[in-house]
Amino acid sequence: MHTLITSKPSLPSYHGLKFLRNSESLSLPTKTRNWLDCTKHGIRQRKSSSLKSKQMTTSLLQSEVWKWPLRTTVFISDLHADGDGLLASLVACGGIKKTGTADHQFKLTNHGQKMLFIFGGDFFDKGPSNLRLLRVLRLFIETGARVRILAGNHDIRVLFGMRSAGQTHDPYNGHFFIRMGAKAIPFLREIHDEFLSSKHSMKNIPDQQTCSGRLFPTKEWHQQFPTLASWIMPPAAIEREMRKIQYKSERFEKLCAKAGLTLRDVYAAAIQWQQLFLSEEGEFHWFFKRMRLAERKGSFLFIHAGIDDRVAAMLQRGNTLSALNQQFKKQIQGSPFEFYYGPIANSIRTKYRTIDMPLSAIGSKQIRKAGIHAIIHGHRNLLRGQRIALRKNLLHFECDITLDCDSRRKEGLKGAGAGATIIQADGHIIGISTDYPEIKLFHPESILSEK
């Protein structure tokens, strides 16, 4: 028996679907279903039954007063180098109308002009074109849309890895380029093909041996890192990190050769990346400049992966989210080591595993005392649309719905990916995905009145 929805949400219209690439394989839902009636595809179940999970959710809603964003807020996460996934998701949320097949042929709808769009991180890796995705995102920003860009673990790993090329002498940070491993090779290939294909482009690049020395951590790094890292990492974590770097170092050059890249090509591509992203004149300098750790609207905290007790304590003590974002900006401009193995990085990496920094009942209570009642995040990819998870009596809306085409092929998902999570000022949360046949609706007022 379906829960009655007593208030009708404003559902998006899908304008210009025919102009999207692979539009014939896009299947966006039009009918609605109560989110809590979507069984395991609506609410995450482990030890508790579906009924128990619904009861726990209702109990939480009874004990809290939710504040809703002042404007409709759209959350799209984990686009992973797929510009088509971005355009299709913007159509899916009702934010744009596609007016032609070219990337620039779209415009904000009337609803889109009033919306806030939060992108939940992980723009790089996996998909067909990192550069095209960012160019499409830039076109969207230039329409005048209100946009927030959050950091994902893939984004920060690429930033630190590319920035560290040529710094292998640094005993703390000399491993970050190789740490990217095989995932970086398609991006390096993409940069090489677009910017380094002329006969003069390699003129000032040193020989193969010198380039190798500028990419792989030195012998001194292997000797010094375990000691230097001991003040921030436990012995087991250091040992795991050393094994990871050794494994990636042994495979990297062979994998590059398989992709048609020499180490000279790889080094040249890394230097080109630095010019594109770190130089003020670079085409993509705006990207990391706009990036922040988290965004808060009403009772909702938007973040890439999640929170732990340390972040909860910071927010409960009265530290503003602005201060946390400022700390994030300062740290990513400094030593990669201090950020990546420090407390804030868990917010872009956690999957609430035993190896991650914990969110305990105390942390959950602190975050709720700060007025945050729901975490909206990506990072954990799902195959049947968005899902609610209950962690330590704190609601998490998991919103990585596997948008990029390469991940979809790997996961066996049919058709192109599109979707968004929409939080409306009137008290509705809407989950739209091409991989679930109905629009998921979460409306606390209706849930409580039905009870």
C-alpha positions in Angstrom: 0.0 0.0 0.0 1.5 3.3 -1.1 1.8 6.2 1.3 -0.5 9.1 0.3 1.2 12.2 -0.9 -1.0 15.0 0.4 0.9 17.9 -1.3 1.8 17.9 -4.9 5.4 18.7 -5.8 6.4 20.7 -8.8 7.8 18.2 -11.3 10.3 19.2 -14.0 9.5 19.2 -17.6 12.1 17.7 -19.9 12.7 20.4 -22.5 14.6 19.6 -25.7 15.3 15.9 -25.1 15.5 15.3 -28.8 18.6 17.4 -29.1 20.6 15.4 -26.6 23.2 12.8 -27.8 21.9 9.3 -27.3 18.4 10.7 -26.7 16.9 7.5 -28.0 18.4 5.6 -25.1 17.3 8.1 -22.5 14.4 7.0 -20.4 13.4 9.6 -17.9 10.5 8.9 -15.5 7.2 10.8 -15.5 5.2 9.0 -12.8 5.9 9.4 -9.1 6.3 7.0 -6.2 6.7 7.6 -2.5 10.4 7.3 -1.8 9.9 5.1 1.3 7.8 2.6 -0.8 10.7 1.9 -3.2 11.9 -1.0 -1.0 15.7 -1.5 -1.1 16.1 0.9 -4.0 14.6 3.7 -1.9 16.1 3.1 1.5 19.3 1.2 2.4 18.8 -1.9 4.4 21.3 -3.9 6.3 20.3 -5.5 9.5 16.9 -3.9 9.7 13.9 -4.7 7.6 12.2 -2.2 5.2 9.4 -1.6 7.8 12.0 -1.0 10.5 13.9 1.5 8.3 10.7 3.4 7.5 9.8 3.5 11.2 13.2 4.9 12.1 12.9 7.5 9.4 9.5 8.6 10.6 10.7 8.7 14.2 13.5 11.1 13.2 11.1 13.3 11.3 8.9 13.6 14.4 11.8 14.7 16.6 13.2 17.4 14.3 12.0 20.7 12.7 13.4 20.9 9.2 14.3 24.1 7.5 14.0 24.0 3.7 16.2 26.0 1.2 14.7 29.3 0.2 15.0 28.4 -3.4 14.8 25.0 -5.3 18.2 23.4 -5.0 19.5 20.8 -7.5 22.3 18.3 -6.6 24.2 16.5 -9.4 27.2 14.5 -8.5 29.9 12.2 -9.9 29.8 13.3 -13.6 33.2 11.7 -14.2 34.2 13.3 -17.5 30.9 13.0 -19.3 29.6 16.2 -20.8 26.5 14.4 -22.2 25.7 13.3 -18.6 25.8 16.9 -17.5 23.6 18.2 -20.3 21.1 15.4 -19.9 20.9 15.9 -16.1 20.3 19.6 -16.5 17.4 18.8 -18.8 16.2 16.1 -16.3 16.0 18.6 -13.4 14.1 21.2 -15.6 17.0 23.6 -15.4 17.7 24.0 -19.1 16.0 23.7 -22.4 18.2 22.1 -25.1 17.8 24.1 -28.4 20.2 22.2 -30.7 22.7 19.4 -30.8 25.8 21.5 -30.2 27.1 21.8 -26.7 26.4 25.5 -26.5 22.8 25.2 -27.7 20.8 25.4 -24.5 19.3 28.1 -22.3 18.1 28.4 -18.8 14.4 27.7 -18.3 12.3 30.1 -16.1 12.7 27.5 -13.3 16.4 27.2 -14.0 16.9 31.0 -13.5 15.5 30.6 -9.9 17.4 27.4 -9.0 20.7 26.8 -7.2 22.8 24.1 -8.8 25.2 22.2 -6.5 27.7 19.9 -8.3 28.9 17.3 -5.8 32.4 16.6 -7.1 34.3 14.0 -9.1 34.4 15.7 -12.4 37.6 13.8 -13.5 38.4 10.2 -14.6 36.4 7.3 -16.0 34.4 9.1 -18.7 35.1 10.0 -22.3 36.4 13.6 -22.0 37.5 15.6 -18.9 38.0 18.7 -20.9 34.7 18.7 -22.7 32.8 18.2 -19.4 34.5 21.3 -17.9 33.8 23.3 -21.1 30.1 22.4 -20.9 30.1 23.3 -17.2 31.7 26.7 -18.1 29.0 27.3 -20.7 26.4 26.6 -18.1 27.9 29.0 -15.6 28.0 31.7 -18.3 24.2 31.5 -18.7 24.1 33.2 -15.3 23.1 30.1 -13.4 23.7 30.0 -9.7 26.4 27.3 -9.4 28.4 25.8 -6.5 31.2 23.3 -7.2 32.2 20.9 -4.4 35.4 18.9 -4.2 35.5 15.2 -4.9 38.3 12.7 -4.2 39.0 12.3 -7.9 39.3 16.1 -8.3 41.7 16.6 -5.5 43.8 13.5 -6.5 44.2 15.0 -10.0 45.1 18.4 -8.6 47.7 17.0 -6.2 49.0 14.5 -8.7 49.5 16.9 -11.7 50.8 19.6 -9.4 53.4 17.2 -8.0 54.9 16.3 -11.4 58.6 17.4 -11.3 58.7 17.5 -7.4 59.7 13.9 -6.8 62.5 15.1 -4.5 59.9 16.2 -1.9 59.9 13.6 0.9 56.3 14.3 1.8 54.7 14.8 -1.6 57.0 13.2 -4.2 54.6 10.2 -4.7 51.4 12.0 -5.6 51.8 11.9 -9.3 52.3 8.1 -9.4 49.6 7.8 -6.8 47.1 8.7 -9.5 48.1 5.4 -11.2 46.2 4.0 -14.2 43.2 6.3 -13.8 45.3 9.3 -14.9 46.4 7.9 -18.2 43.3 8.6 -20.2 43.3 12.2 -19.1 47.1 12.5 -19.9 46.3 11.0 -23.4 43.5 13.5 -23.9 45.7 16.5 -23.1 48.5 15.1 -25.3 46.2 14.6 -28.2 44.7 18.1 -28.0 47.7 20.2 -27.1 50.9 18.3 -27.8 50.4 16.8 -31.3 52.5 19.3 -33.3 56.2 18.5 -34.0 57.3 21.5 -32.0 55.3 20.8 -28.8 58.0 18.5 -27.3 60.9 20.8 -28.1 61.7 21.7 -24.5 60.8 18.4 -22.9 63.9 16.6 -21.5 64.9 13.0 -22.4 63.1 9.8 -21.2 65.4 9.2 -18.2 65.1 12.7 -16.9 61.3 12.6 -17.3 61.2 9.3 -15.4 63.1 11.0 -12.5 60.5 13.8 -12.5 57.5 11.5 -12.3 58.5 8.6 -10.0 59.2 9.0 -6.3 62.9 8.9 -5.6 64.9 6.4 -3.6 65.1 9.0 -0.9 61.4 9.3 -0.8 61.0 5.6 -0.1 63.5 5.9 2.7 62.2 9.0 4.4 58.4 9.0 3.9 57.6 6.2 6.5 59.4 8.2 9.2 58.0 11.6 8.2 54.4 10.2 7.9 54.5 8.5 11.3 53.2 11.7 13.1 49.9 11.6 11.2 49.4 8.0 10.0 49.3 4.8 11.9 51.9 2.1 11.0 49.3 -0.1 9.1 48.2 2.9 7.0 51.8 3.7 6.1 52.6 0.2 5.2 49.4 0.1 3.0 50.5 3.4 1.3 54.0 2.1 0.6 52.6 -1.1 -1.0 50.2 1.0 -3.1 53.0 3.3 -4.4 55.3 0.3 -5.2 52.5 -1.4 -7.1 51.6 1.6 -9.1 55.2 2.5 -9.9 55.8 -1.0 -11.3 52.8 -0.8 -13.6 52.7 2.8 -14.7 55.2 2.9 -17.6 53.8 -0.3 -19.2 50.3 1.0 -19.0 51.3 4.3 -20.5 53.0 2.5 -23.4 49.8 0.5 -23.9 48.0 3.8 -24.3 50.7 5.0 -26.8 52.4 7.4 -24.4 56.1 7.6 -23.6 57.3 9.0 -20.3 58.3 12.2 -22.2 54.7 12.4 -23.5 53.4 11.9 -19.9 55.6 14.6 -18.4 54.8 17.0 -21.2 51.0 16.4 -20.6 51.4 17.0 -16.9 53.2 20.3 -17.5 50.5 21.3 -20.0 47.9 20.4 -17.3 49.6 22.8 -14.9 49.4 25.6 -17.5 45.7 24.9 -18.2 44.6 24.7 -14.5 47.1 26.5 -12.3 48.2 29.4 -14.5 45.9 32.5 -14.2 45.8 32.6 -18.0 44.9 28.9 -18.2 41.6 27.9 -19.8 40.5 26.0 -16.7 42.0 28.2 -13.9 38.4 29.0 -12.8 37.7 25.4 -11.8 39.7 24.9 -8.6 39.3 28.6 -7.8 35.5 28.1 -7.5 35.8 24.8 -5.6 34.7 24.5 -2.0 34.3 21.6 0.5 30.6 21.8 1.3 27.5 23.9 1.1 24.6 24.2 3.6 21.1 25.2 2.8 18.5 25.0 5.6 18.8 21.7 7.3 20.8 20.1 4.5 24.5 19.7 4.2 25.8 19.1 0.7 29.2 17.3 0.5 30.9 14.8 -1.7 31.3 11.8 0.5 30.1 12.4 4.1 31.1 13.6 7.6 32.8 12.2 10.7 32.9 13.2 14.3 35.6 15.8 13.8 33.6 17.8 11.2 30.4 17.4 13.3 32.2 18.8 16.3 33.5 21.8 14.3 30.0 22.6 13.1 28.4 22.0 16.5 30.9 24.3 18.3 29.6 27.2 16.2 32.3 27.2 13.5 30.6 28.4 10.4 30.7 26.4 7.2 32.4 29.4 5.7 35.3 28.9 8.1 35.5 25.2 7.1 35.5 26.1 3.4 38.3 28.6 4.0 40.3 26.0 5.8 39.8 23.6 2.9 40.9 26.3 0.3 44.0 27.1 2.3 45.0 23.4 2.7 44.6 22.4 -0.9 46.9 25.3 -1.9 49.5 24.0 0.6 51.2 20.6 1.1 49.2 17.7 -0.5 50.4 15.5 2.3 48.9 17.6 5.1 45.5 17.7 3.4 45.2 14.2 2.0 46.1 12.4 5.2 44.5 15.0 7.5 41.0 15.4 9.0 39.2 17.3 6.2 40.0 14.8 3.4 37.8 12.2 5.0 34.8 14.3 3.9 35.7 13.6 0.2 36.7 10.0 0.7 34.7 8.2 3.4 32.3 5.4 2.6 31.8 4.9 6.3 34.0 1.8 6.3 36.0 0.6 9.3 39.1 2.1 7.7 37.5 5.6 7.5 37.3 8.1 10.3 34.1 7.3 12.2 30.8 9.0 12.5 29.5 7.9 15.9 26.2 8.5 17.7 27.9 11.4 19.5 28.9 13.0 16.1 25.4 12.5 14.7 23.9 14.2 17.8 26.3 17.1 17.4 25.5 17.6 13.7 21.7 17.5 14.5 22.2 20.0 17.3 23.8 22.3 14.7 20.5 22.1 12.8 21.6 19.7 10.1 19.2 16.9 9.6 20.2 15.4 6.2 23.5 14.9 4.4 23.2 15.1 0.6 26.2 13.4 -1.0 27.6 11.4 -3.9 30.7 9.1 -4.0 29.0 5.8 -3.5 27.7 4.8 -6.9 24.2 3.3 -7.2 22.4 1.4 -10.0 18.8 2.2 -9.3 18.6 5.8 -8.6 19.0 7.7 -5.4 18.7 6.1 -2.0 18.3 7.0 1.7 20.7 5.6 4.2 20.3 5.9 8.0 23.7 6.2 9.7 23.7 6.8 13.5 20.2 8.3 13.4 21.2 10.8 10.7 19.6 10.7 7.2 21.9 10.5 4.2 20.6 10.9 0.7 23.0 9.0 -1.5 23.0 10.6 -4.9 25.7 9.2 -7.1 23.4 7.6 -9.7 26.2 6.4 -12.2 26.0 9.1 -14.9 29.1 8.6 -17.0 28.9 6.2 -19.9 32.0 4.2 -19.2 30.9 3.3 -15.6 27.5 2.5 -17.0 29.0 0.0 -19.4 31.1 -1.5 -16.7 28.1 -1.8 -14.4 25.9 -3.3 -17.1 23.4 -0.4 -17.1 21.4 0.2 -20.2 21.2 3.5 -22.1 22.5 6.9 -21.3 22.6 8.2 -17.7 20.8 11.3 -16.5 19.2 12.5 -13.3 19.3 14.8 -10.4 18.2 15.2 -6.8 16.0 18.3 -6.2 15.2 19.8 -2.8 12.2 22.2 -3.1 11.4 25.1 -0.8 7.9 23.7 -0.2 9.2 20.6 1.6 9.7 18.0 -1.2 12.8 16.0 -2.1 12.7 14.5 -5.6 15.0 11.8 -7.0 15.1 11.5 -10.8 17.2 8.8 -12.5 17.1 7.0 -15.9 17.6 3.8 -13.9 14.4 3.9 -11.9 11.0 3.8 -13.6 9.4 6.4 -11.3 10.3 9.8 -9.7 11.0 9.2 -6.0 9.2 11.6 -3.7 10.2 12.3 -0.1 7.8 14.6 1.7 8.1 14.7 5.6 4.8 16.5 6.1 2.9 13.7 4.2 4.8 11.0 6.0 3.9 12.4 9.4 0.3 13.2 8.6 -0.2 9.6 7.2 1.1 8.2 10.5 
